[in-house]
């Protein structure tokens, strides 16, 4: 007798809502990161020198574009599969593996950005830390190449573990006996173990990010207290700039942690606890965090804000010229 595992289904309304949310997040995230990439890549085409910050943002936006595509494919797969053996299909597992690689690359580049902020803003009194900050600022291109190299090494290790695992060889196998459900449970646990193993590569950049962000937050907080003690003007521009930087960094750190937690929680929800709605929530959070981070980057970067202002000015001018042209055409006696 063929024993199939229970179906994991959700209502049609939930599927439509999740799919609409996924499309919205995909469009917003793609447009925001494509804007960041195009603004910085324009300087590359014009052979203008890129600052370290622009170089990091260029790499991060390219990684996030790839990540949004994978998350959208992940959402489509999640919307359409019904049975519990479906997460064991090769297409689903391949999307998850590629997503883990892109997510880890994004973590490394985001860590480089945090280290760059730390080296540029924090005023170190220790000679060793000052030299380390100077070296970090000078060697940022090499650090990005190192991030790519470490991601490539993790990719090779994860691919070896993924393709050599028995669950990959038997994902489409169903036995018509009482051991079918047990066989599927073993495959799901094996896939879950591979997922945890591949995510171990995110621990080093996460620790580096926490350390550099912590140092930067403490430094900004102490500087704000010093500035408040020296001035009575609450509208001091320098103080407002530091407050804005602190809010941006805290938001960035919050999105980073939330995205990582949602990623680690998504697999046990699907594989172990069979909670498809919970997985949808995690995927929605994972897609929203890169979009939120892109909005924070655009609002806090002078170059990107200037590009936004130029686009808005061009749009207003175009609308004004079009309205004047239509008004001229509506005047009697004119063709």
C-alpha positions as CSV (number, residue, x, y, z in Angstrom):
1,X,0.0,0.0,0.0
2,X,1.4,3.4,-1.0
3,X,1.6,5.7,2.1
4,X,2.0,9.4,1.1
5,X,2.9,12.1,3.6
6,X,0.2,14.6,4.5
7,X,-0.3,17.5,2.2
8,X,0.8,20.9,3.3
9,X,-1.8,23.2,1.8
10,X,-2.9,26.7,2.5
11,X,-6.0,28.6,1.3
12,X,-6.2,30.2,-2.1
13,X,-6.5,33.7,-0.5
14,X,-3.3,33.2,1.5
15,X,-1.5,32.0,-1.7
16,X,-2.7,35.1,-3.6
17,X,-1.7,37.4,-0.9
18,X,1.7,35.9,-0.5
19,X,2.3,35.9,-4.3
20,X,1.3,39.6,-4.5
21,X,3.5,40.5,-1.6
22,X,6.4,38.6,-3.2
23,X,5.9,40.4,-6.5
24,X,5.8,43.8,-4.8
25,X,9.0,43.0,-2.8
26,X,10.7,41.8,-5.9
27,X,9.8,44.9,-7.9
28,X,10.7,47.3,-5.1
29,X,14.0,45.5,-4.2
30,X,15.0,45.1,-7.9
31,X,14.4,48.8,-8.7
32,X,16.2,50.1,-5.6
33,X,19.2,47.9,-6.0
34,X,19.3,48.4,-9.8
35,X,19.3,52.2,-9.1
36,X,22.3,51.8,-6.7
37,X,24.1,49.7,-9.2
38,X,23.4,51.9,-12.2
39,X,24.5,55.1,-10.4
40,X,27.8,53.6,-9.5
41,X,28.3,51.7,-12.7
42,X,27.9,54.9,-14.6
43,X,31.1,56.2,-13.1
44,X,32.8,53.0,-14.1
45,X,31.7,53.4,-17.7
46,X,32.8,57.1,-17.6
47,X,36.2,55.9,-16.2
48,X,35.7,58.0,-13.1
49,X,37.4,56.8,-9.9
50,X,35.1,55.0,-7.4
51,X,35.5,55.6,-3.7
52,X,35.7,52.5,-1.4
53,X,32.1,53.1,-0.3
54,X,30.9,53.2,-3.9
55,X,32.8,50.1,-4.8
56,X,31.2,48.2,-1.8
57,X,27.8,49.5,-2.7
58,X,28.2,48.4,-6.3
59,X,29.2,44.9,-5.3
60,X,26.4,44.7,-2.7
61,X,23.7,45.9,-5.1
62,X,24.7,43.3,-7.7
63,X,24.6,40.6,-5.1
64,X,21.2,41.8,-3.8
65,X,19.8,41.8,-7.4
66,X,20.7,38.1,-7.7
67,X,19.3,37.5,-4.2
68,X,15.9,39.0,-5.1
69,X,15.6,36.9,-8.2
70,X,16.3,33.7,-6.1
71,X,13.9,34.7,-3.4
72,X,11.2,35.4,-6.0
73,X,11.8,31.9,-7.5
74,X,11.7,30.5,-3.9
75,X,8.4,32.2,-3.3
76,X,6.9,30.8,-6.6
77,X,8.1,27.3,-5.7
78,X,6.7,27.6,-2.2
79,X,3.3,28.8,-3.6
80,X,2.9,25.9,-6.0
81,X,4.1,22.8,-4.1
82,X,1.5,20.9,-2.2
83,X,3.0,17.6,-0.9
84,X,5.7,17.2,1.6
85,X,8.0,15.4,-0.9
86,X,8.0,18.5,-3.1
87,X,10.6,20.4,-1.0
88,X,12.9,17.4,-1.8
89,X,12.8,18.0,-5.6
90,X,16.0,19.0,-7.3
91,X,14.7,22.3,-8.5
92,X,13.7,23.4,-5.1
93,X,16.9,22.3,-3.4
94,X,19.0,24.0,-6.1
95,X,17.2,27.3,-5.6
96,X,17.8,27.0,-1.8
97,X,21.5,26.2,-2.3
98,X,22.0,29.2,-4.7
99,X,20.1,31.5,-2.3
100,X,22.4,30.4,0.5
101,X,25.5,31.2,-1.6
102,X,24.1,34.7,-2.6
103,X,23.0,35.4,1.0
104,X,26.4,34.5,2.3
105,X,28.1,36.7,-0.3
106,X,25.8,39.6,0.7
107,X,26.7,39.0,4.4
108,X,30.5,39.3,3.6
109,X,30.0,42.5,1.5
110,X,27.8,44.0,4.2
111,X,30.5,43.3,6.7
112,X,33.0,45.1,4.5
113,X,30.7,48.1,4.4
114,X,30.4,48.0,8.2
115,X,34.2,47.8,8.6
116,X,34.5,50.7,6.2
117,X,32.1,52.8,8.2
118,X,34.0,51.9,11.4
119,X,37.4,52.8,9.9
120,X,36.1,56.2,8.5
121,X,34.0,57.4,11.5
122,X,35.5,56.0,14.7
123,X,38.4,58.0,16.2
124,X,40.7,55.4,17.8
125,X,43.1,56.4,20.5
126,X,45.0,53.1,20.4
127,X,47.9,53.1,17.9
128,X,47.2,49.5,16.8
129,X,43.5,50.1,16.2
130,X,44.3,53.3,14.3
131,X,46.8,51.5,12.0
132,X,44.2,48.7,11.6
133,X,41.5,51.2,10.6
134,X,43.9,52.9,8.1
135,X,44.8,49.5,6.6
136,X,41.1,48.6,6.3
137,X,40.3,51.8,4.5
138,X,43.2,51.3,2.0
139,X,42.7,47.6,1.4
140,X,39.0,47.6,0.8
141,X,39.2,46.3,-2.8
142,X,41.4,43.5,-1.6
143,X,38.9,42.7,1.2
144,X,36.1,42.5,-1.4
145,X,38.2,40.1,-3.5
146,X,38.8,38.1,-0.3
147,X,35.1,38.0,0.4
148,X,34.5,36.6,-3.1
149,X,37.3,34.0,-2.6
150,X,35.8,32.9,0.8
151,X,32.3,32.7,-0.7
152,X,33.8,30.6,-3.6
153,X,35.4,28.2,-1.1
154,X,32.1,27.9,0.8
155,X,30.4,27.3,-2.5
156,X,32.7,24.4,-3.4
157,X,32.3,22.9,0.1
158,X,28.5,23.2,0.1
159,X,28.3,21.9,-3.5
160,X,30.4,18.9,-2.6
161,X,28.2,18.2,0.5
162,X,25.0,18.7,-1.5
163,X,25.8,16.5,-4.5
164,X,27.6,13.8,-2.5
165,X,24.7,13.5,-0.1
166,X,22.5,10.4,-0.5
167,X,19.3,12.6,-0.4
168,X,20.3,14.1,-3.8
169,X,20.4,10.7,-5.4
170,X,17.1,9.7,-4.1
171,X,14.9,12.7,-4.1
172,X,12.5,11.3,-6.6
173,X,12.4,7.8,-5.2
174,X,9.2,6.6,-3.6
175,X,8.8,3.1,-2.4
176,X,5.4,1.4,-2.5
177,X,5.7,0.0,1.0
178,X,5.3,1.0,4.6
179,X,8.8,2.5,4.6
180,X,7.9,5.4,2.3
181,X,7.2,7.9,5.0
182,X,10.3,7.0,7.0
183,X,12.4,7.3,3.8
184,X,11.0,10.8,3.1
185,X,11.7,11.8,6.7
186,X,15.3,10.7,6.4
187,X,15.7,12.6,3.2
188,X,14.3,15.8,4.7
189,X,16.5,15.5,7.8
190,X,19.5,15.0,5.5
191,X,18.6,18.1,3.5
192,X,18.1,20.1,6.7
193,X,21.6,19.0,7.9
194,X,23.1,20.2,4.6
195,X,21.3,23.5,5.0
196,X,22.7,24.0,8.5
197,X,26.2,23.0,7.3
198,X,26.2,25.5,4.4
199,X,25.0,28.3,6.7
200,X,28.0,27.9,9.0
201,X,29.9,30.0,6.6
202,X,27.7,33.0,7.6
203,X,29.0,32.9,11.2
204,X,32.4,34.6,10.6
205,X,31.0,37.7,8.7
206,X,28.2,37.9,11.2
207,X,30.7,38.1,14.1
208,X,32.8,40.7,12.3
209,X,29.7,42.7,11.5
210,X,28.6,42.6,15.1
211,X,32.0,43.6,16.4
212,X,32.5,46.6,14.0
213,X,28.9,47.8,14.3
214,X,29.2,47.6,18.1
215,X,32.3,49.7,18.1
216,X,30.7,52.2,15.8
217,X,27.5,52.5,17.8
218,X,29.4,53.0,21.0
219,X,31.7,55.6,19.4
220,X,28.7,57.5,17.9
221,X,26.8,57.4,21.2
222,X,29.8,58.8,23.2
223,X,30.3,61.5,20.6
224,X,26.6,62.5,20.8
225,X,26.8,62.7,24.6
226,X,29.9,64.9,24.3
227,X,28.3,67.2,21.7
228,X,25.1,67.5,23.8
229,X,27.2,68.6,26.8
230,X,29.0,71.2,24.8
231,X,26.1,72.8,23.0
232,X,22.6,73.9,24.0
233,X,21.4,74.2,20.4
234,X,19.3,71.1,19.7
235,X,19.3,72.0,16.0
236,X,23.1,71.7,15.7
237,X,23.8,70.2,12.2
238,X,26.7,68.1,13.3
239,X,24.7,66.5,16.1
240,X,21.8,65.8,13.8
241,X,24.2,64.2,11.3
242,X,25.5,61.8,14.0
243,X,21.9,61.0,15.2
244,X,21.0,60.2,11.6
245,X,24.1,58.0,11.2
246,X,23.2,56.2,14.5
247,X,19.6,55.5,13.4
248,X,20.8,54.3,10.0
249,X,23.3,51.9,11.6
250,X,20.8,50.5,14.1
251,X,18.3,49.9,11.4
252,X,20.9,48.2,9.2
253,X,21.9,46.0,12.1
254,X,18.3,45.1,12.9
255,X,17.6,44.2,9.3
256,X,20.8,42.1,9.2
257,X,19.8,40.1,12.3
258,X,16.2,39.7,11.3
259,X,17.1,38.4,7.9
260,X,19.6,35.9,9.3
261,X,17.1,34.6,11.9
262,X,14.3,34.3,9.3
263,X,16.7,32.3,7.0
264,X,17.7,29.9,9.8
265,X,14.1,29.5,10.9
266,X,12.6,28.8,7.5
267,X,14.0,25.3,6.9
268,X,12.9,23.7,10.3
269,X,9.5,25.3,9.8
270,X,9.2,23.5,6.4
271,X,11.1,20.3,6.9
272,X,10.5,19.5,10.5
273,X,7.3,21.3,11.6
274,X,5.5,21.3,8.3
275,X,4.3,24.9,8.8
276,X,4.0,26.3,5.3
277,X,2.5,29.7,6.4
278,X,5.4,30.2,8.7
279,X,7.8,29.6,5.9
280,X,5.9,32.1,3.8
281,X,6.3,34.7,6.5
282,X,10.1,34.0,6.7
283,X,10.5,34.3,3.0
284,X,8.6,37.6,3.0
285,X,10.9,38.9,5.8
286,X,14.0,37.7,3.9
287,X,12.8,39.6,0.8
288,X,11.8,42.7,2.7
289,X,15.1,43.1,4.5
290,X,17.3,43.7,1.4
291,X,14.7,46.2,0.1
292,X,14.7,48.1,3.4
293,X,18.5,48.1,3.5
294,X,18.6,49.6,-0.1
295,X,16.2,52.3,1.0
296,X,18.4,53.1,4.0
297,X,21.5,53.2,1.8
298,X,19.9,55.6,-0.7
299,X,18.6,57.9,2.0
300,X,22.0,58.0,3.7
301,X,24.3,58.4,0.7
302,X,24.8,61.9,-0.7
303,X,25.7,60.6,-4.2
304,X,22.5,58.5,-4.4
305,X,20.3,61.2,-3.0
306,X,21.7,63.7,-5.6
307,X,20.8,61.1,-8.3
308,X,17.3,60.8,-6.9
309,X,16.9,64.6,-6.8
310,X,18.1,64.8,-10.4
311,X,15.6,62.2,-11.5
312,X,12.7,63.9,-9.7
313,X,13.7,67.3,-11.2
314,X,13.8,65.7,-14.7
315,X,10.3,64.2,-14.1
316,X,8.8,67.5,-12.9
317,X,10.4,69.4,-15.8
318,X,9.1,66.8,-18.3
319,X,5.6,66.9,-16.8
320,X,5.6,70.7,-16.9
321,X,6.8,70.9,-20.5
322,X,4.2,68.4,-21.5
323,X,1.4,70.3,-19.7
324,X,2.5,73.6,-21.4
325,X,2.5,71.9,-24.8
326,X,-1.0,70.5,-24.3
327,X,-2.2,73.9,-23.1
328,X,-0.8,75.5,-26.3
329,X,-2.5,72.9,-28.5
330,X,-5.8,73.6,-26.8
331,X,-5.7,77.4,-27.6
332,X,-8.3,78.2,-30.4
333,X,-6.9,78.9,-33.8
334,X,-3.8,76.7,-33.3
335,X,-3.2,73.4,-35.0
